[in-house]
Amino acid sequence: MSSPRPKLSFLQIWNMSFGFFGIQFGFALQNGNASRILSTFGADVEHLSWFWLAAPLTGMIVQPLIGYYSDRTWTSLGRRRPYFLVGSILAATALMLMPNAQFLAAILPPLYVGAGILMVMDASFNVAMEPFRALVADLLPADQRTLGFSVQTALIGLGAVIGSWLPWVFAEWFGIGLVNESGQVPYNVTLSFYIGAVVFLVAILWTVVTTREFPPDD
């Protein structure tokens, strides 16, 4: 029988959900700019839909596996937090590399490097995201779970809006151009991905540092 969970304050619920802000920030950058980046590296517009098959296929494979194993994990960091950390480190690395795939052209054409990074990025997002869905049930009593999911939803929306908006802000407010040299990703997009990597990592670390998990019930 599960042990009763103590009620948490709104701040504690916000802290345990804050990682979702970073995750959705990264998703928004990916969704809004990956096609543009791949086109810059030579992808035909009519073929871009094939690259986007990676996202649902990766999620379909990764999410059940991470959910299964995170349910059965207990470490010094807790049950879910190891997955948050691994996913955030991989995702932040992929966000930094994605607009710079041309620098790895000695290994493979930039298009294939970019497509590979896109798959790694999506898998990493799912590794970090899936345990968050279970954190509400892990830590909150039944009468606070609606609030917990509502806070998560609000942070998801906030991350999506700011992540989608950021490249435009750099271009329109700060004059960082939308056009760059041929074969180069515009700097407003590149800078947005750099910031997205930092936001993703910091948001996850905030949840890891401020949230205490309960040991699994015997």
mmCIF file of the C-alpha atoms, coordinates in Angstrom:
data_MODEL
# 
_entry.id   MODEL 
# 
loop_
_atom_site.group_PDB 
_atom_site.id 
_atom_site.type_symbol 
_atom_site.label_atom_id 
_atom_site.label_alt_id 
_atom_site.label_comp_id 
_atom_site.label_asym_id 
_atom_site.label_entity_id 
_atom_site.label_seq_id 
_atom_site.pdbx_PDB_ins_code 
_atom_site.Cartn_x 
_atom_site.Cartn_y 
_atom_site.Cartn_z 
_atom_site.occupancy 
_atom_site.B_iso_or_equiv 
_atom_site.pdbx_formal_charge 
_atom_site.auth_seq_id 
_atom_site.auth_comp_id 
_atom_site.auth_asym_id 
_atom_site.auth_atom_id 
_atom_site.pdbx_PDB_model_num 
ATOM 1   C CA . MET A 1 1   ? 0.000  0.000  0.000   1.00 0.00 ? 1   MET A CA 1 
ATOM 2   C CA . SER A 1 2   ? 1.360  3.443  -0.940  1.00 0.00 ? 2   SER A CA 1 
ATOM 3   C CA . SER A 1 3   ? 2.399  5.762  1.851   1.00 0.00 ? 3   SER A CA 1 
ATOM 4   C CA . PRO A 1 4   ? 0.404  9.025  2.057   1.00 0.00 ? 4   PRO A CA 1 
ATOM 5   C CA . ARG A 1 5   ? 2.201  11.960 0.484   1.00 0.00 ? 5   ARG A CA 1 
ATOM 6   C CA . PRO A 1 6   ? 2.493  15.258 2.367   1.00 0.00 ? 6   PRO A CA 1 
ATOM 7   C CA . LYS A 1 7   ? 0.953  18.324 0.799   1.00 0.00 ? 7   LYS A CA 1 
ATOM 8   C CA . LEU A 1 8   ? 3.409  20.615 -0.963  1.00 0.00 ? 8   LEU A CA 1 
ATOM 9   C CA . SER A 1 9   ? 3.337  24.391 -1.192  1.00 0.00 ? 9   SER A CA 1 
ATOM 10  C CA . PHE A 1 10  ? 2.712  26.107 -4.512  1.00 0.00 ? 10  PHE A CA 1 
ATOM 11  C CA . LEU A 1 11  ? 6.414  27.038 -4.678  1.00 0.00 ? 11  LEU A CA 1 
ATOM 12  C CA . GLN A 1 12  ? 7.441  23.407 -4.201  1.00 0.00 ? 12  GLN A CA 1 
ATOM 13  C CA . ILE A 1 13  ? 5.050  22.327 -6.966  1.00 0.00 ? 13  ILE A CA 1 
ATOM 14  C CA . TRP A 1 14  ? 6.428  25.086 -9.207  1.00 0.00 ? 14  TRP A CA 1 
ATOM 15  C CA . ASN A 1 15  ? 10.010 23.966 -8.504  1.00 0.00 ? 15  ASN A CA 1 
ATOM 16  C CA . MET A 1 16  ? 9.299  20.300 -9.239  1.00 0.00 ? 16  MET A CA 1 
ATOM 17  C CA . SER A 1 17  ? 7.642  21.290 -12.532 1.00 0.00 ? 17  SER A CA 1 
ATOM 18  C CA . PHE A 1 18  ? 10.083 23.971 -13.652 1.00 0.00 ? 18  PHE A CA 1 
ATOM 19  C CA . GLY A 1 19  ? 12.135 21.576 -15.767 1.00 0.00 ? 19  GLY A CA 1 
ATOM 20  C CA . PHE A 1 20  ? 9.155  21.361 -18.118 1.00 0.00 ? 20  PHE A CA 1 
ATOM 21  C CA . PHE A 1 21  ? 9.751  25.025 -19.015 1.00 0.00 ? 21  PHE A CA 1 
ATOM 22  C CA . GLY A 1 22  ? 13.219 24.162 -20.312 1.00 0.00 ? 22  GLY A CA 1 
ATOM 23  C CA . ILE A 1 23  ? 12.031 21.050 -22.118 1.00 0.00 ? 23  ILE A CA 1 
ATOM 24  C CA . GLN A 1 24  ? 9.286  22.911 -23.960 1.00 0.00 ? 24  GLN A CA 1 
ATOM 25  C CA . PHE A 1 25  ? 11.649 25.805 -24.694 1.00 0.00 ? 25  PHE A CA 1 
ATOM 26  C CA . GLY A 1 26  ? 13.888 23.304 -26.490 1.00 0.00 ? 26  GLY A CA 1 
ATOM 27  C CA . PHE A 1 27  ? 10.964 21.644 -28.279 1.00 0.00 ? 27  PHE A CA 1 
ATOM 28  C CA . ALA A 1 28  ? 9.761  25.039 -29.533 1.00 0.00 ? 28  ALA A CA 1 
ATOM 29  C CA . LEU A 1 29  ? 13.174 25.868 -30.975 1.00 0.00 ? 29  LEU A CA 1 
ATOM 30  C CA . GLN A 1 30  ? 13.355 22.464 -32.618 1.00 0.00 ? 30  GLN A CA 1 
ATOM 31  C CA . ASN A 1 31  ? 9.849  22.607 -34.069 1.00 0.00 ? 31  ASN A CA 1 
ATOM 32  C CA . GLY A 1 32  ? 10.182 26.164 -35.316 1.00 0.00 ? 32  GLY A CA 1 
ATOM 33  C CA . ASN A 1 33  ? 13.678 26.036 -36.790 1.00 0.00 ? 33  ASN A CA 1 
ATOM 34  C CA . ALA A 1 34  ? 14.865 22.498 -37.568 1.00 0.00 ? 34  ALA A CA 1 
ATOM 35  C CA . SER A 1 35  ? 13.330 22.475 -41.066 1.00 0.00 ? 35  SER A CA 1 
ATOM 36  C CA . ARG A 1 36  ? 15.000 25.787 -41.810 1.00 0.00 ? 36  ARG A CA 1 
ATOM 37  C CA . ILE A 1 37  ? 18.350 24.499 -40.570 1.00 0.00 ? 37  ILE A CA 1 
ATOM 38  C CA . LEU A 1 38  ? 18.103 21.291 -42.600 1.00 0.00 ? 38  LEU A CA 1 
ATOM 39  C CA . SER A 1 39  ? 17.108 23.308 -45.691 1.00 0.00 ? 39  SER A CA 1 
ATOM 40  C CA . THR A 1 40  ? 20.195 25.463 -45.187 1.00 0.00 ? 40  THR A CA 1 
ATOM 41  C CA . PHE A 1 41  ? 22.281 22.301 -45.212 1.00 0.00 ? 41  PHE A CA 1 
ATOM 42  C CA . GLY A 1 42  ? 20.733 21.142 -48.478 1.00 0.00 ? 42  GLY A CA 1 
ATOM 43  C CA . ALA A 1 43  ? 17.501 19.275 -47.688 1.00 0.00 ? 43  ALA A CA 1 
ATOM 44  C CA . ASP A 1 44  ? 14.826 19.538 -50.381 1.00 0.00 ? 44  ASP A CA 1 
ATOM 45  C CA . VAL A 1 45  ? 11.621 21.091 -49.086 1.00 0.00 ? 45  VAL A CA 1 
ATOM 46  C CA . GLU A 1 46  ? 9.532  18.156 -50.321 1.00 0.00 ? 46  GLU A CA 1 
ATOM 47  C CA . HIS A 1 47  ? 11.721 15.735 -48.353 1.00 0.00 ? 47  HIS A CA 1 
ATOM 48  C CA . LEU A 1 48  ? 11.576 17.515 -45.006 1.00 0.00 ? 48  LEU A CA 1 
ATOM 49  C CA . SER A 1 49  ? 8.564  15.488 -43.862 1.00 0.00 ? 49  SER A CA 1 
ATOM 50  C CA . TRP A 1 50  ? 10.748 12.377 -43.896 1.00 0.00 ? 50  TRP A CA 1 
ATOM 51  C CA . PHE A 1 51  ? 13.093 13.949 -41.360 1.00 0.00 ? 51  PHE A CA 1 
ATOM 52  C CA . TRP A 1 52  ? 10.145 14.779 -39.115 1.00 0.00 ? 52  TRP A CA 1 
ATOM 53  C CA . LEU A 1 53  ? 9.143  11.125 -38.977 1.00 0.00 ? 53  LEU A CA 1 
ATOM 54  C CA . ALA A 1 54  ? 12.062 10.781 -36.554 1.00 0.00 ? 54  ALA A CA 1 
ATOM 55  C CA . ALA A 1 55  ? 10.194 12.681 -33.827 1.00 0.00 ? 55  ALA A CA 1 
ATOM 56  C CA . PRO A 1 56  ? 7.102  10.460 -33.396 1.00 0.00 ? 56  PRO A CA 1 
ATOM 57  C CA . LEU A 1 57  ? 9.087  7.282  -34.036 1.00 0.00 ? 57  LEU A CA 1 
ATOM 58  C CA . THR A 1 58  ? 11.698 8.241  -31.446 1.00 0.00 ? 58  THR A CA 1 
ATOM 59  C CA . GLY A 1 59  ? 9.033  9.183  -28.917 1.00 0.00 ? 59  GLY A CA 1 
ATOM 60  C CA . MET A 1 60  ? 7.152  5.958  -29.548 1.00 0.00 ? 60  MET A CA 1 
ATOM 61  C CA . ILE A 1 61  ? 10.264 3.935  -28.710 1.00 0.00 ? 61  ILE A CA 1 
ATOM 62  C CA . VAL A 1 62  ? 11.949 6.069  -26.041 1.00 0.00 ? 62  VAL A CA 1 
ATOM 63  C CA . GLN A 1 63  ? 9.017  7.160  -23.882 1.00 0.00 ? 63  GLN A CA 1 
ATOM 64  C CA . PRO A 1 64  ? 7.745  3.689  -22.892 1.00 0.00 ? 64  PRO A CA 1 
ATOM 65  C CA . LEU A 1 65  ? 11.290 2.494  -22.182 1.00 0.00 ? 65  LEU A CA 1 
ATOM 66  C CA . ILE A 1 66  ? 12.170 5.496  -20.030 1.00 0.00 ? 66  ILE A CA 1 
ATOM 67  C CA . GLY A 1 67  ? 8.835  5.287  -18.224 1.00 0.00 ? 67  GLY A CA 1 
ATOM 68  C CA . TYR A 1 68  ? 9.361  1.588  -17.508 1.00 0.00 ? 68  TYR A CA 1 
ATOM 69  C CA . TYR A 1 69  ? 12.936 1.904  -16.276 1.00 0.00 ? 69  TYR A CA 1 
ATOM 70  C CA . SER A 1 70  ? 12.438 5.105  -14.294 1.00 0.00 ? 70  SER A CA 1 
ATOM 71  C CA . ASP A 1 71  ? 9.628  3.363  -12.382 1.00 0.00 ? 71  ASP A CA 1 
ATOM 72  C CA . ARG A 1 72  ? 12.142 0.724  -11.336 1.00 0.00 ? 72  ARG A CA 1 
ATOM 73  C CA . THR A 1 73  ? 15.158 2.939  -10.631 1.00 0.00 ? 73  THR A CA 1 
ATOM 74  C CA . TRP A 1 74  ? 16.354 4.140  -7.249  1.00 0.00 ? 74  TRP A CA 1 
ATOM 75  C CA . THR A 1 75  ? 19.737 5.824  -6.838  1.00 0.00 ? 75  THR A CA 1 
ATOM 76  C CA . SER A 1 76  ? 21.328 8.362  -4.549  1.00 0.00 ? 76  SER A CA 1 
ATOM 77  C CA . LEU A 1 77  ? 19.740 10.991 -6.808  1.00 0.00 ? 77  LEU A CA 1 
ATOM 78  C CA . GLY A 1 78  ? 16.322 9.382  -6.564  1.00 0.00 ? 78  GLY A CA 1 
ATOM 79  C CA . ARG A 1 79  ? 14.084 7.717  -9.110  1.00 0.00 ? 79  ARG A CA 1 
ATOM 80  C CA . ARG A 1 80  ? 13.430 10.298 -11.822 1.00 0.00 ? 80  ARG A CA 1 
ATOM 81  C CA . ARG A 1 81  ? 16.285 12.770 -11.422 1.00 0.00 ? 81  ARG A CA 1 
ATOM 82  C CA . PRO A 1 82  ? 19.006 10.637 -13.082 1.00 0.00 ? 82  PRO A CA 1 
ATOM 83  C CA . TYR A 1 83  ? 16.916 10.604 -16.251 1.00 0.00 ? 83  TYR A CA 1 
ATOM 84  C CA . PHE A 1 84  ? 16.342 14.355 -16.035 1.00 0.00 ? 84  PHE A CA 1 
ATOM 85  C CA . LEU A 1 85  ? 20.079 14.926 -15.836 1.00 0.00 ? 85  LEU A CA 1 
ATOM 86  C CA . VAL A 1 86  ? 21.116 12.562 -18.626 1.00 0.00 ? 86  VAL A CA 1 
ATOM 87  C CA . GLY A 1 87  ? 18.380 13.837 -20.931 1.00 0.00 ? 87  GLY A CA 1 
ATOM 88  C CA . SER A 1 88  ? 19.178 17.487 -20.257 1.00 0.00 ? 88  SER A CA 1 
ATOM 89  C CA . ILE A 1 89  ? 22.928 17.088 -20.858 1.00 0.00 ? 89  ILE A CA 1 
ATOM 90  C CA . LEU A 1 90  ? 22.348 15.259 -24.150 1.00 0.00 ? 90  LEU A CA 1 
ATOM 91  C CA . ALA A 1 91  ? 19.629 17.696 -25.228 1.00 0.00 ? 91  ALA A CA 1 
ATOM 92  C CA . ALA A 1 92  ? 21.735 20.768 -24.415 1.00 0.00 ? 92  ALA A CA 1 
ATOM 93  C CA . THR A 1 93  ? 24.648 19.298 -26.383 1.00 0.00 ? 93  THR A CA 1 
ATOM 94  C CA . ALA A 1 94  ? 22.389 18.590 -29.370 1.00 0.00 ? 94  ALA A CA 1 
ATOM 95  C CA . LEU A 1 95  ? 20.945 22.120 -29.258 1.00 0.00 ? 95  LEU A CA 1 
ATOM 96  C CA . MET A 1 96  ? 24.466 23.547 -29.365 1.00 0.00 ? 96  MET A CA 1 
ATOM 97  C CA . LEU A 1 97  ? 25.520 21.294 -32.249 1.00 0.00 ? 97  LEU A CA 1 
ATOM 98  C CA . MET A 1 98  ? 22.420 21.469 -34.444 1.00 0.00 ? 98  MET A CA 1 
ATOM 99  C CA . PRO A 1 99  ? 23.069 24.872 -36.067 1.00 0.00 ? 99  PRO A CA 1 
ATOM 100 C CA . ASN A 1 100 ? 26.779 24.050 -36.391 1.00 0.00 ? 100 ASN A CA 1 
ATOM 101 C CA . ALA A 1 101 ? 26.522 20.796 -38.312 1.00 0.00 ? 101 ALA A CA 1 
ATOM 102 C CA . GLN A 1 102 ? 28.595 22.267 -41.152 1.00 0.00 ? 102 GLN A CA 1 
ATOM 103 C CA . PHE A 1 103 ? 31.673 22.155 -38.927 1.00 0.00 ? 103 PHE A CA 1 
ATOM 104 C CA . LEU A 1 104 ? 31.401 18.364 -38.876 1.00 0.00 ? 104 LEU A CA 1 
ATOM 105 C CA . ALA A 1 105 ? 31.324 18.139 -42.679 1.00 0.00 ? 105 ALA A CA 1 
ATOM 106 C CA . ALA A 1 106 ? 34.644 16.282 -42.681 1.00 0.00 ? 106 ALA A CA 1 
ATOM 107 C CA . ILE A 1 107 ? 32.791 13.299 -41.196 1.00 0.00 ? 107 ILE A CA 1 
ATOM 108 C CA . LEU A 1 108 ? 29.530 13.395 -43.169 1.00 0.00 ? 108 LEU A CA 1 
ATOM 109 C CA . PRO A 1 109 ? 27.645 15.938 -45.290 1.00 0.00 ? 109 PRO A CA 1 
ATOM 110 C CA . PRO A 1 110 ? 26.082 18.604 -43.034 1.00 0.00 ? 110 PRO A CA 1 
ATOM 111 C CA . LEU A 1 111 ? 22.565 17.461 -43.985 1.00 0.00 ? 111 LEU A CA 1 
ATOM 112 C CA . TYR A 1 112 ? 23.141 13.985 -42.548 1.00 0.00 ? 112 TYR A CA 1 
ATOM 113 C CA . VAL A 1 113 ? 24.916 15.355 -39.502 1.00 0.00 ? 113 VAL A CA 1 
ATOM 114 C CA . GLY A 1 114 ? 21.994 17.714 -38.897 1.00 0.00 ? 114 GLY A CA 1 
ATOM 115 C CA . ALA A 1 115 ? 19.448 14.932 -39.345 1.00 0.00 ? 115 ALA A CA 1 
ATOM 116 C CA . GLY A 1 116 ? 21.369 12.720 -36.913 1.00 0.00 ? 116 GLY A CA 1 
ATOM 117 C CA . ILE A 1 117 ? 21.564 15.506 -34.357 1.00 0.00 ? 117 ILE A CA 1 
ATOM 118 C CA . LEU A 1 118 ? 17.813 16.092 -34.783 1.00 0.00 ? 118 LEU A CA 1 
ATOM 119 C CA . MET A 1 119 ? 17.161 12.454 -33.855 1.00 0.00 ? 119 MET A CA 1 
ATOM 120 C CA . VAL A 1 120 ? 19.500 12.625 -30.846 1.00 0.00 ? 120 VAL A CA 1 
ATOM 121 C CA . MET A 1 121 ? 17.848 15.868 -29.774 1.00 0.00 ? 121 MET A CA 1 
ATOM 122 C CA . ASP A 1 122 ? 14.361 14.404 -29.954 1.00 0.00 ? 122 ASP A CA 1 
ATOM 123 C CA . ALA A 1 123 ? 15.402 11.256 -28.072 1.00 0.00 ? 123 ALA A CA 1 
ATOM 124 C CA . SER A 1 124 ? 17.051 13.398 -25.375 1.00 0.00 ? 124 SER A CA 1 
ATOM 125 C CA . PHE A 1 125 ? 13.960 15.567 -24.991 1.00 0.00 ? 125 PHE A CA 1 
ATOM 126 C CA . ASN A 1 126 ? 11.909 12.424 -24.446 1.00 0.00 ? 126 ASN A CA 1 
ATOM 127 C CA . VAL A 1 127 ? 14.392 11.014 -21.918 1.00 0.00 ? 127 VAL A CA 1 
ATOM 128 C CA . ALA A 1 128 ? 14.113 14.213 -19.870 1.00 0.00 ? 128 ALA A CA 1 
ATOM 129 C CA . MET A 1 129 ? 10.375 14.700 -20.366 1.00 0.00 ? 129 MET A CA 1 
ATOM 130 C CA . GLU A 1 130 ? 8.846  11.298 -19.686 1.00 0.00 ? 130 GLU A CA 1 
ATOM 131 C CA . PRO A 1 131 ? 9.795  11.067 -15.965 1.00 0.00 ? 131 PRO A CA 1 
ATOM 132 C CA . PHE A 1 132 ? 8.262  14.518 -15.403 1.00 0.00 ? 132 PHE A CA 1 
ATOM 133 C CA . ARG A 1 133 ? 4.855  13.120 -16.258 1.00 0.00 ? 133 ARG A CA 1 
ATOM 134 C CA . ALA A 1 134 ? 5.209  10.648 -13.386 1.00 0.00 ? 134 ALA A CA 1 
ATOM 135 C CA . LEU A 1 135 ? 6.608  13.135 -10.875 1.00 0.00 ? 135 LEU A CA 1 
ATOM 136 C CA . VAL A 1 136 ? 3.176  14.541 -10.009 1.00 0.00 ? 136 VAL A CA 1 
ATOM 137 C CA . ALA A 1 137 ? 1.881  11.088 -9.046  1.00 0.00 ? 137 ALA A CA 1 
ATOM 138 C CA . ASP A 1 138 ? 5.135  10.329 -7.205  1.00 0.00 ? 138 ASP A CA 1 
ATOM 139 C CA . LEU A 1 139 ? 5.177  13.426 -5.006  1.00 0.00 ? 139 LEU A CA 1 
ATOM 140 C CA . LEU A 1 140 ? 1.679  14.872 -4.681  1.00 0.00 ? 140 LEU A CA 1 
ATOM 141 C CA . PRO A 1 141 ? -1.361 13.598 -2.779  1.00 0.00 ? 141 PRO A CA 1 
ATOM 142 C CA . ALA A 1 142 ? -4.431 12.938 -4.901  1.00 0.00 ? 142 ALA A CA 1 
ATOM 143 C CA . ASP A 1 143 ? -6.111 16.244 -4.041  1.00 0.00 ? 143 ASP A CA 1 
ATOM 144 C CA . GLN A 1 144 ? -3.113 18.273 -5.316  1.00 0.00 ? 144 GLN A CA 1 
ATOM 145 C CA . ARG A 1 145 ? -2.495 16.447 -8.581  1.00 0.00 ? 145 ARG A CA 1 
ATOM 146 C CA . THR A 1 146 ? -4.819 18.649 -10.618 1.00 0.00 ? 146 THR A CA 1 
ATOM 147 C CA . LEU A 1 147 ? -2.837 21.672 -9.419  1.00 0.00 ? 147 LEU A CA 1 
ATOM 148 C CA . GLY A 1 148 ? 0.408  19.876 -10.237 1.00 0.00 ? 148 GLY A CA 1 
ATOM 149 C CA . PHE A 1 149 ? -0.655 19.129 -13.804 1.00 0.00 ? 149 PHE A CA 1 
ATOM 150 C CA . SER A 1 150 ? -1.989 22.678 -14.194 1.00 0.00 ? 150 SER A CA 1 
ATOM 151 C CA . VAL A 1 151 ? 1.374  24.148 -13.175 1.00 0.00 ? 151 VAL A CA 1 
ATOM 152 C CA . GLN A 1 152 ? 3.132  21.828 -15.622 1.00 0.00 ? 152 GLN A CA 1 
ATOM 153 C CA . THR A 1 153 ? 0.752  22.902 -18.397 1.00 0.00 ? 153 THR A CA 1 
ATOM 154 C CA . ALA A 1 154 ? 1.352  26.591 -17.653 1.00 0.00 ? 154 ALA A CA 1 
ATOM 155 C CA . LEU A 1 155 ? 5.131  26.108 -17.769 1.00 0.00 ? 155 LEU A CA 1 
ATOM 156 C CA . ILE A 1 156 ? 4.848  24.109 -20.993 1.00 0.00 ? 156 ILE A CA 1 
ATOM 157 C CA . GLY A 1 157 ? 2.908  26.961 -22.586 1.00 0.00 ? 157 GLY A CA 1 
ATOM 158 C CA . LEU A 1 158 ? 5.333  29.592 -21.312 1.00 0.00 ? 158 LEU A CA 1 
ATOM 159 C CA . GLY A 1 159 ? 8.349  27.677 -22.604 1.00 0.00 ? 159 GLY A CA 1 
ATOM 160 C CA . ALA A 1 160 ? 6.695  27.150 -25.995 1.00 0.00 ? 160 ALA A CA 1 
ATOM 161 C CA . VAL A 1 161 ? 5.862  30.830 -26.424 1.00 0.00 ? 161 VAL A CA 1 
ATOM 162 C CA . ILE A 1 162 ? 9.286  32.167 -25.414 1.00 0.00 ? 162 ILE A CA 1 
ATOM 163 C CA . GLY A 1 163 ? 11.210 29.499 -27.338 1.00 0.00 ? 163 GLY A CA 1 
ATOM 164 C CA . SER A 1 164 ? 9.206  30.174 -30.499 1.00 0.00 ? 164 SER A CA 1 
ATOM 165 C CA . TRP A 1 165 ? 9.533  33.947 -30.103 1.00 0.00 ? 165 TRP A CA 1 
ATOM 166 C CA . LEU A 1 166 ? 13.252 34.180 -29.368 1.00 0.00 ? 166 LEU A CA 1 
ATOM 167 C CA . PRO A 1 167 ? 14.711 34.087 -32.930 1.00 0.00 ? 167 PRO A CA 1 
ATOM 168 C CA . TRP A 1 168 ? 12.276 36.830 -33.978 1.00 0.00 ? 168 TRP A CA 1 
ATOM 169 C CA . VAL A 1 169 ? 13.233 38.949 -30.959 1.00 0.00 ? 169 VAL A CA 1 
ATOM 170 C CA . PHE A 1 170 ? 16.915 38.767 -31.850 1.00 0.00 ? 170 PHE A CA 1 
ATOM 171 C CA . ALA A 1 171 ? 16.187 39.743 -35.449 1.00 0.00 ? 171 ALA A CA 1 
ATOM 172 C CA . GLU A 1 172 ? 13.626 42.481 -34.881 1.00 0.00 ? 172 GLU A CA 1 
ATOM 173 C CA . TRP A 1 173 ? 14.681 43.991 -31.558 1.00 0.00 ? 173 TRP A CA 1 
ATOM 174 C CA . PHE A 1 174 ? 18.455 43.591 -31.660 1.00 0.00 ? 174 PHE A CA 1 
ATOM 175 C CA . GLY A 1 175 ? 19.106 43.682 -35.404 1.00 0.00 ? 175 GLY A CA 1 
ATOM 176 C CA . ILE A 1 176 ? 20.731 40.251 -35.547 1.00 0.00 ? 176 ILE A CA 1 
ATOM 177 C CA . GLY A 1 177 ? 20.144 39.439 -39.219 1.00 0.00 ? 177 GLY A CA 1 
ATOM 178 C CA . LEU A 1 178 ? 17.826 36.821 -40.619 1.00 0.00 ? 178 LEU A CA 1 
ATOM 179 C CA . VAL A 1 179 ? 20.170 36.217 -43.562 1.00 0.00 ? 179 VAL A CA 1 
ATOM 180 C CA . ASN A 1 180 ? 23.633 34.726 -43.342 1.00 0.00 ? 180 ASN A CA 1 
ATOM 181 C CA . GLU A 1 181 ? 26.266 33.411 -45.723 1.00 0.00 ? 181 GLU A CA 1 
ATOM 182 C CA . SER A 1 182 ? 25.258 30.590 -48.023 1.00 0.00 ? 182 SER A CA 1 
ATOM 183 C CA . GLY A 1 183 ? 25.310 27.283 -46.181 1.00 0.00 ? 183 GLY A CA 1 
ATOM 184 C CA . GLN A 1 184 ? 25.358 29.019 -42.807 1.00 0.00 ? 184 GLN A CA 1 
ATOM 185 C CA . VAL A 1 185 ? 22.483 29.094 -40.322 1.00 0.00 ? 185 VAL A CA 1 
ATOM 186 C CA . PRO A 1 186 ? 21.387 32.701 -39.561 1.00 0.00 ? 186 PRO A CA 1 
ATOM 187 C CA . TYR A 1 187 ? 22.973 33.918 -36.358 1.00 0.00 ? 187 TYR A CA 1 
ATOM 188 C CA . ASN A 1 188 ? 19.668 34.798 -34.686 1.00 0.00 ? 188 ASN A CA 1 
ATOM 189 C CA . VAL A 1 189 ? 18.730 31.103 -34.917 1.00 0.00 ? 189 VAL A CA 1 
ATOM 190 C CA . THR A 1 190 ? 22.152 29.903 -33.797 1.00 0.00 ? 190 THR A CA 1 
ATOM 191 C CA . LEU A 1 191 ? 22.145 32.256 -30.806 1.00 0.00 ? 191 LEU A CA 1 
ATOM 192 C CA . SER A 1 192 ? 18.620 31.129 -29.889 1.00 0.00 ? 192 SER A CA 1 
ATOM 193 C CA . PHE A 1 193 ? 19.759 27.505 -29.858 1.00 0.00 ? 193 PHE A CA 1 
ATOM 194 C CA . TYR A 1 194 ? 22.693 28.393 -27.604 1.00 0.00 ? 194 TYR A CA 1 
ATOM 195 C CA . ILE A 1 195 ? 20.366 30.125 -25.176 1.00 0.00 ? 195 ILE A CA 1 
ATOM 196 C CA . GLY A 1 196 ? 17.919 27.241 -25.436 1.00 0.00 ? 196 GLY A CA 1 
ATOM 197 C CA . ALA A 1 197 ? 20.667 24.815 -24.407 1.00 0.00 ? 197 ALA A CA 1 
ATOM 198 C CA . VAL A 1 198 ? 21.439 26.892 -21.309 1.00 0.00 ? 198 VAL A CA 1 
ATOM 199 C CA . VAL A 1 199 ? 17.763 27.338 -20.412 1.00 0.00 ? 199 VAL A CA 1 
ATOM 200 C CA . PHE A 1 200 ? 17.093 23.624 -20.851 1.00 0.00 ? 200 PHE A CA 1 
ATOM 201 C CA . LEU A 1 201 ? 19.980 22.622 -18.606 1.00 0.00 ? 201 LEU A CA 1 
ATOM 202 C CA . VAL A 1 202 ? 19.355 25.274 -15.927 1.00 0.00 ? 202 VAL A CA 1 
ATOM 203 C CA . ALA A 1 203 ? 15.624 24.517 -15.724 1.00 0.00 ? 203 ALA A CA 1 
ATOM 204 C CA . ILE A 1 204 ? 16.252 20.794 -15.247 1.00 0.00 ? 204 ILE A CA 1 
ATOM 205 C CA . LEU A 1 205 ? 18.997 21.439 -12.679 1.00 0.00 ? 205 LEU A CA 1 
ATOM 206 C CA . TRP A 1 206 ? 16.606 23.726 -10.789 1.00 0.00 ? 206 TRP A CA 1 
ATOM 207 C CA . THR A 1 207 ? 14.129 20.875 -10.447 1.00 0.00 ? 207 THR A CA 1 
ATOM 208 C CA . VAL A 1 208 ? 16.872 18.400 -9.519  1.00 0.00 ? 208 VAL A CA 1 
ATOM 209 C CA . VAL A 1 209 ? 18.289 20.671 -6.800  1.00 0.00 ? 209 VAL A CA 1 
ATOM 210 C CA . THR A 1 210 ? 14.988 21.855 -5.295  1.00 0.00 ? 210 THR A CA 1 
ATOM 211 C CA . THR A 1 211 ? 12.957 18.629 -5.398  1.00 0.00 ? 211 THR A CA 1 
ATOM 212 C CA . ARG A 1 212 ? 13.184 15.725 -2.966  1.00 0.00 ? 212 ARG A CA 1 
ATOM 213 C CA . GLU A 1 213 ? 11.907 12.369 -4.142  1.00 0.00 ? 213 GLU A CA 1 
ATOM 214 C CA . PHE A 1 214 ? 10.403 9.715  -1.873  1.00 0.00 ? 214 PHE A CA 1 
ATOM 215 C CA . PRO A 1 215 ? 11.839 6.186  -1.819  1.00 0.00 ? 215 PRO A CA 1 
ATOM 216 C CA . PRO A 1 216 ? 9.603  3.647  -3.592  1.00 0.00 ? 216 PRO A CA 1 
ATOM 217 C CA . ASP A 1 217 ? 7.113  1.792  -1.414  1.00 0.00 ? 217 ASP A CA 1 
ATOM 218 C CA . ASP A 1 218 ? 7.988  -1.791 -0.603  1.00 0.00 ? 218 ASP A CA 1 
# 
